[in-house]
Structures are given as C-alpha cells and as structure tokens.
C-alpha cells in the first residue's frame, strides 16, 4: 500500500505565493509519475501539473508561467510552487502517485485565494 500526504495549503491573498508538498510512502517499488490535480467546488477534478512516466512535465494552460512542479526522487516527494495566485486557483489540491501501474491519491490540501 502506498500512502500519499499533501501539505502546504493555506489562505492567501491574490498575487501571493504558496508551496505545496506531497510525500509518498509505504510499499513503493517504483514510482511511474507524480503530479498535482485540483478540484474547485462544483467542478470536476482537473490536472494542474504532473511529471509523466517519461520524465517530461505537463502543465494546465491556466497555470503555465505561474506554477512550477519539482521533485525530490530520493524522498519520493513532489512540490508545487504557486506564484501570482488568483481567486480562481481556489480549490482542494490533490497529489496523485502512479506506482507499479496503480493510482494513489492523497486526501488533498485546501488553497484559498482571496481577492
């Protein structure tokens, strides 16, 4: 079993910054990819940024140039640096880990951006 834990969500003013962290632990044989998704109230969960299995990075168009995903492979941790935050970035941010072909999700961390 793989355990996924996000942290770093907070209330921030528009234009501010936050850094989210996601750590995977447990019975990890290999990690194929790690990434961030978000879900705003009334909306479907959507991709924010992710490392693909091949090591490349995908960003949602809405966050390009403002958000940066990074990782520490030794710690099985992925980060999301979020700058120039907007009220529309308000959502619960989830980390997804793909390991040995299985998908694992954390419980999410809430980011609230006030105008």
C-alpha atoms as a printed R data frame, in Angstrom:
    type eleno elety resid chain resno       x      y       z
1   ATOM     1    CA   UNK     A     1   0.000  0.000   0.000
2   ATOM     2    CA   UNK     A     2   1.180  3.492  -0.841
3   ATOM     3    CA   UNK     A     3   0.334  6.430   1.390
4   ATOM     4    CA   UNK     A     4   0.165  9.904  -0.138
5   ATOM     5    CA   UNK     A     5   0.171 13.026   2.004
6   ATOM     6    CA   UNK     A     6  -0.159 16.624   0.832
7   ATOM     7    CA   UNK     A     7   0.637 19.730   2.842
8   ATOM     8    CA   UNK     A     8   1.053 23.451   2.428
9   ATOM     9    CA   UNK     A     9  -2.446 24.644   1.660
10  ATOM    10    CA   UNK     A    10  -3.459 27.943   3.191
11  ATOM    11    CA   UNK     A    11  -5.423 31.166   2.794
12  ATOM    12    CA   UNK     A    12  -3.514 33.696   0.718
13  ATOM    13    CA   UNK     A    13  -4.287 36.988  -0.949
14  ATOM    14    CA   UNK     A    14  -4.417 37.319  -4.702
15  ATOM    15    CA   UNK     A    15  -0.928 37.815  -6.100
16  ATOM    16    CA   UNK     A    16   0.634 35.809  -3.315
17  ATOM    17    CA   UNK     A    17   2.550 32.545  -3.351
18  ATOM    18    CA   UNK     A    18   2.310 29.123  -1.783
19  ATOM    19    CA   UNK     A    19   4.359 25.967  -1.945
20  ATOM    20    CA   UNK     A    20   2.638 22.606  -1.720
21  ATOM    21    CA   UNK     A    21   4.390 19.378  -0.857
22  ATOM    22    CA   UNK     A    22   3.409 15.782  -1.474
23  ATOM    23    CA   UNK     A    23   5.215 12.810   0.007
24  ATOM    24    CA   UNK     A    24   4.643  9.201  -0.952
25  ATOM    25    CA   UNK     A    25   5.495  6.423   1.468
26  ATOM    26    CA   UNK     A    26   4.824  2.760   2.065
27  ATOM    27    CA   UNK     A    27   5.279 -0.188  -0.237
28  ATOM    28    CA   UNK     A    28   6.775  1.704  -3.137
29  ATOM    29    CA   UNK     A    29   8.538 -0.459  -5.674
30  ATOM    30    CA   UNK     A    30   8.781  2.217  -8.294
31  ATOM    31    CA   UNK     A    31   7.051  5.485  -8.992
32  ATOM    32    CA   UNK     A    32   5.956  5.976 -12.563
33  ATOM    33    CA   UNK     A    33   4.701  9.516 -12.126
34  ATOM    34    CA   UNK     A    34   3.662 12.090  -9.547
35  ATOM    35    CA   UNK     A    35   1.545 15.112 -10.084
36  ATOM    36    CA   UNK     A    36  -0.969 17.650  -8.869
37  ATOM    37    CA   UNK     A    37  -4.662 17.960  -9.564
38  ATOM    38    CA   UNK     A    38  -7.266 20.299  -8.135
39  ATOM    39    CA   UNK     A    39 -10.984 20.407  -7.607
40  ATOM    40    CA   UNK     A    40 -12.962 23.566  -7.022
41  ATOM    41    CA   UNK     A    41 -16.486 23.419  -5.554
42  ATOM    42    CA   UNK     A    42 -18.944 22.265  -8.186
43  ATOM    43    CA   UNK     A    43 -16.190 21.424 -10.654
44  ATOM    44    CA   UNK     A    44 -14.535 18.234 -11.776
45  ATOM    45    CA   UNK     A    45 -11.030 17.374 -10.706
46  ATOM    46    CA   UNK     A    46  -8.530 18.755 -13.204
47  ATOM    47    CA   UNK     A    47  -4.867 18.416 -13.959
48  ATOM    48    CA   UNK     A    48  -2.614 21.167 -12.639
49  ATOM    49    CA   UNK     A    49   0.889 19.847 -13.255
50  ATOM    50    CA   UNK     A    50   2.444 16.434 -13.459
51  ATOM    51    CA   UNK     A    51   5.601 14.554 -14.260
52  ATOM    52    CA   UNK     A    52   4.889 11.943 -16.881
53  ATOM    53    CA   UNK     A    53   6.260  8.427 -16.898
54  ATOM    54    CA   UNK     A    54   8.865  9.577 -19.390
55  ATOM    55    CA   UNK     A    55  10.004 12.380 -17.109
56  ATOM    56    CA   UNK     A    56   8.520 15.299 -19.006
57  ATOM    57    CA   UNK     A    57   6.198 17.839 -17.395
58  ATOM    58    CA   UNK     A    58   2.652 18.765 -18.304
59  ATOM    59    CA   UNK     A    59   1.008 21.949 -17.071
60  ATOM    60    CA   UNK     A    60  -2.570 23.100 -17.377
61  ATOM    61    CA   UNK     A    61  -2.752 26.153 -19.619
62  ATOM    62    CA   UNK     A    62  -4.295 28.136 -16.774
63  ATOM    63    CA   UNK     A    63  -1.182 27.794 -14.591
64  ATOM    64    CA   UNK     A    64   1.632 27.964 -17.140
65  ATOM    65    CA   UNK     A    65   4.147 30.622 -16.210
66  ATOM    66    CA   UNK     A    66   2.822 30.866 -12.648
67  ATOM    67    CA   UNK     A    67   3.187 27.356 -11.187
68  ATOM    68    CA   UNK     A    68   6.279 25.175 -11.126
69  ATOM    69    CA   UNK     A    69   6.385 21.491 -10.293
70  ATOM    70    CA   UNK     A    70   9.560 19.925  -8.958
71  ATOM    71    CA   UNK     A    71  10.533 16.711  -7.245
72  ATOM    72    CA   UNK     A    72  12.997 15.035  -4.954
73  ATOM    73    CA   UNK     A    73  13.243 11.436  -6.100
74  ATOM    74    CA   UNK     A    74  15.264 10.371  -3.070
75  ATOM    75    CA   UNK     A    75  12.388 11.466  -0.825
76  ATOM    76    CA   UNK     A    76   9.550 10.379  -3.129
77  ATOM    77    CA   UNK     A    77   8.317 13.944  -2.846
78  ATOM    78    CA   UNK     A    78   6.880 16.359  -5.356
79  ATOM    79    CA   UNK     A    79   6.378 20.086  -4.864
80  ATOM    80    CA   UNK     A    80   4.187 22.715  -6.454
81  ATOM    81    CA   UNK     A    81   5.389 26.301  -6.276
82  ATOM    82    CA   UNK     A    82   2.437 28.566  -6.962
83  ATOM    83    CA   UNK     A    83   3.069 32.237  -7.705
84  ATOM    84    CA   UNK     A    84   0.796 35.087  -8.758
85  ATOM    85    CA   UNK     A    85  -2.165 33.264  -7.288
86  ATOM    86    CA   UNK     A    86  -5.639 34.192  -8.463
87  ATOM    87    CA   UNK     A    87  -9.035 33.699  -6.804
88  ATOM    88    CA   UNK     A    88  -9.834 31.135  -9.490
89  ATOM    89    CA   UNK     A    89  -6.963 28.997  -8.173
90  ATOM    90    CA   UNK     A    90  -9.051 28.344  -5.058
91  ATOM    91    CA   UNK     A    91  -9.534 24.589  -4.786
92  ATOM    92    CA   UNK     A    92  -8.566 21.451  -2.957
93  ATOM    93    CA   UNK     A    93  -5.250 20.335  -4.389
94  ATOM    94    CA   UNK     A    94  -4.653 16.615  -4.646
95  ATOM    95    CA   UNK     A    95  -1.483 14.693  -5.276
96  ATOM    96    CA   UNK     A    96  -1.616 11.601  -7.459
97  ATOM    97    CA   UNK     A    97   1.062  8.943  -7.447
98  ATOM    98    CA   UNK     A    98   1.275  6.216 -10.042
99  ATOM    99    CA   UNK     A    99   3.282  3.262  -8.779
100 ATOM   100    CA   UNK     A   100   3.542 -0.160 -10.380
101 ATOM   101    CA   UNK     A   101   0.552  0.670 -12.514
102 ATOM   102    CA   UNK     A   102  -1.665  1.626  -9.570
103 ATOM   103    CA   UNK     A   103  -3.097  5.071  -8.878
104 ATOM   104    CA   UNK     A   104  -2.906  6.531  -5.369
105 ATOM   105    CA   UNK     A   105  -4.449  9.801  -4.195
106 ATOM   106    CA   UNK     A   106  -3.923 11.896  -1.120
107 ATOM   107    CA   UNK     A   107  -6.742 13.494   0.860
108 ATOM   108    CA   UNK     A   108  -5.961 16.928  -0.519
109 ATOM   109    CA   UNK     A   109  -4.922 20.303   0.849
110 ATOM   110    CA   UNK     A   110  -7.091 23.395   0.615
111 ATOM   111    CA   UNK     A   111  -5.842 26.504  -1.122
112 ATOM   112    CA   UNK     A   112  -7.991 29.597  -0.770
113 ATOM   113    CA   UNK     A   113  -7.089 32.766  -2.646
114 ATOM   114    CA   UNK     A   114  -8.901 35.897  -1.549
115 ATOM   115    CA   UNK     A   115  -9.447 38.843  -3.830
